[in-house]
Amino acid sequence: MRIIKAEKFRNVIADLCIRANIELRKDVLKRLKSAFRKEKNPKAKKALAAIVENARVAKKDKLAICQDTGLVCVFIALGADVKITGDLKSAINKGVERGYEKGYFRNSVIKNPLLRLQPKSSPVVIHTDIVPGNKIKITVMPKGFGCENKSLLRMFNPTVDLDEIKAFIIGAVKSVGADACPPYIVGIGIGGTADYACFLAKRALLRNVTTSQRHNVTSKLEKDLLKEINKLKIGPMGLGGRATALAVNIEIYPTHIAGLPVAINFSCHALRSASAVI
């Protein structure tokens, strides 16, 4: 059994917060550059050029990629052979607070969503999974709410045709239009319970956008959806063109025989996350 003090998480979380907010993920940047090279629409091409340049300047000058530095989601893959001593939740929150202060990032989190009160610290959303081994993988995702606000969940009848699910997803993108700063990465969660499908959709955004699912049916669905979404020609920042979405990532999980939950979680072009292993 490996023992790790909770305090060790503070600096790791702080560094991940800074890295996630100032360095656009390499896989996302690769897709953006590819979209730029393929784009024929002059306005859309100019928008993509500005997005790529923004990412370059942010990394060079250590500035936030987007002014909305989001609500921080922390994903913990906890090895079953690890024992953590101390208050892990407190250490994570203090790490986020330290990272945001050090990076001069805007704190957009309020303590009470009804009273709209500003907290003294930066509360985060923590997702924990138990995995084999004696290591801990930590992933930080600052989630801006321009795209988070467009999240959707539908509880389908289990006898539904796949085309109806596809229509729901494509229709959701069409309805969002340019409101959440395309080109998008579309996270889809299918299965589990209602809440777990929403979690799967968000976790899908953590997957490399340049790789497909190994499962043939899921991989084909991702490709078909991406093709149909880009036919909408909403384009970068709503200016038309080929790249309405950079990727569609799908995560599936077993569900009840009487249900078929499908959730959608959008990310704007500034899909930010960073990981470390302890």
N, C-alpha and C positions, 0 to 999 in steps of 0.2 A: 504493500500500500504506500503510495507516494503522498506526502503531506505538503500542502502549499498554503501559505498564509494569504488571507484575503487582501491584505495590504499590497501585495505584489501586483494586483490588478490595476491599481490606481494609475501608475505611470504608463502601463501598457494601453489602457483605455484612453488616456489623455493623448498619447501619441497617435493612436488609431483615429481619434476624432479629428486631429489636425490633418493627418494624411488623407483621410477620406474627403475632407472638405476642400483641400487645395489641389489634389492630384486626381484627375479623372482616370477611371479604370482603363487599363491598356486595351482590353477587349472592346470597350465602348468607343474609345478613341479610334481604334482600327476600323470599326464599322462606320463611324462618322466620316473618316477619310475616304473610305471606299464609296460611300454615298456621294461625297463631293465629286469624286472622279467620274462617276456614272451619270451625275445629274446634267440634264440639258436645259432645264428651265433657268434662265439667267437670275431671276430674283431668288429662287430656291438655292441656287448654287452660291450666291452671295451670302445668304443666311447661313449656310453650312460652313462657308469660309470664316464667317464671324464667330461661329460656335467653336470651331477648331482653334482659332486664334485666341479666343477667350480662355480655353483650356491651357494653351501654351503660356499665356501671360500669368494666369493664376498659379501655375506650378513654379514659374521662374521667380515671381515676386512674392510668393507665399501668401496669396490672397484667396479668399473664398471664391469657388467657381460660380456660386450663385448667392445672392444676398439672402435668400431664404435658406438658412443653414439647418432648418428642419427640426423635427422631433426625433431624437436619437433612438434607434432600435438596436438592441444588442443581442446577438445570437451566440449562445454558449453551447458548444459541443463538449460535454463533460465526460472524461474518461471514467469508467466504472471503478478503476483502481486508484482513483484520486480522492483524497480527503482534504476538504478546505476548512481551515480554522479561521474563525472570525466572521464578521458580517460582510458577506460577499455583495449583497445588494447595496449596502452603504458604500462599499469600496468602488463599485461600478459607478454609482451616482457622483461620487466625489471625483472620480477619474474624468467623467464627462464635464463636470464643472471646471476642473483644472484645465482640460484641453480647450474648452471654449474661451476661457479667460486668456490663456496663453496665445491662442490663435486669433484673438480679438473678433470672435464670431458672435453674431447676434443671438441672444437667447429669446426664442419665440414661444417658450412653453409657459402656460398659465396653470396655476394650481387647481382652480375650480372651474370646470368648463361652463358652469351655469352662472357663477358670479363674476367670471373673467378676471380673477385675481392673479397677480404676478407672484410666483414663488420666490423664496430666497435662494433656492438651488435649481438644478436642472433635472427634474425627474425624467427617467428614461423608461422605455418599454423593453422588458427582458424576456427572451425566449430561451428555454433551456432544454437540451436533449441529452439523454444518457447514451454514450457510445462505448464500445470496447476500448481498453487500453489505459495508459496512465498519463495521458496528455490532455490538454485543454485547448480547443480552438476557439478563438474569440473573433467575432466579426461585428464591426460597427457599421450601421447604415443610417446616415442622417436623411430622413424622409421629409422632403418639402411637401407642403399641403396644397399647392396648386394642382398637383397630380393626385395626391392622396385623397382629396375631396371627390375625385371621380370614381372611386372604388364602387364596385357593384357585386351583389350576390343574388343568385336566383336558385330556388329549390325546384329543380325539374322533376317531372314524373319519370320514374325509372324506365318507362317504355318509350321515352322520347327518341326521335330520330337524330342521328349525329348532325344532320344538316340544320336542325333547329338550334342546336347548341352553337354551331358555327354562326348562324344568323344572329344570335344573341350577342356574341362577342364582336362581330363585325359592326352590328348596329350600335353597340356601345361606343366603339371608336368613332363612328360617324356622328353620334350624338355629342361626344366631347369636342369634336372638331379641333380647333387650334387652341382651345382654352387652357390646356395643360402643357403647352410648350413642346410640340413635336419637333423632330421625330421621336416617337415613343419606343420604350421597351415595355411590352405588354406581358405581365405576369398572370398566369392562369392557374387556379387551384381547382382540381376536380376530385370529389370524394370526401370521405370523413364525415364530420358533422358540419353544421353551418359555420361555426367559429373556426374549425380546423381548415375548411376550404379557404377561408380568408387568409389564414396563416400560410397555407401552401402557396397561395397567389403571391404573397409578399416574399416568401422564401425563394420562389422561382426567379425573382429579380437578382438573386445572388449568384445564380448560375452564369457561367461564361456565355456571353451572347454569340460567340463564334462557333459554339459546339451544339450539336443536336442531341436529343434524347436517344438512348440506345434502343428503346422499345420502338419497333417499326411503326405501329399504329400511332403512337404519340408523336414520333418524329415527323410522320407524314402530315398529321394534323397541324403541327407547328408551321411547316412549310406552306401548307395550303392556306392557313389563316394569314400568314405574312404576305403571301401573294395577293390575296383578296383585299386585305387592309390597304396595301399600297396602291391598289386600283382605285381607291377612294380619291387619290390625288389631293389630299389635304396638304401634304408636303411640309417641309421645314417651316415652323412658325406660321403655318397656314397660308404659305405663299405658292402653293401648288407644287407640282413636280412628283418625282418618283418615291421619295422617302418619307412616307407618313409614319412608318415604324422601322426601327432597325432590327428588331427581333421579337419573336413571340416565344416565351418560355413557359412550358407546361409542367406542373407537378401533379401526380395522381396518388391516391391513397384508397384503400378499401373503404367501402361504405355499406350502409344497411340496404337490404333487398328492396325496401320501400322508398328509397330516396336516391337523388342524384344532385348533390350540391355543386354549383359551378360559381366560382368567384373570380373577379377581375381586379387586379391591382396595377395601376398605371405608374410608370416612371417617365418623367420628362427626359430630354437628351442628357441631362446632368445626373446620370445614375451613379450615385456615390456609395462606395463601400470599401472597407479595408480590413484585412485579417492578420492575425498573429497566432502563433502556437506557443504555449507555455509548457 
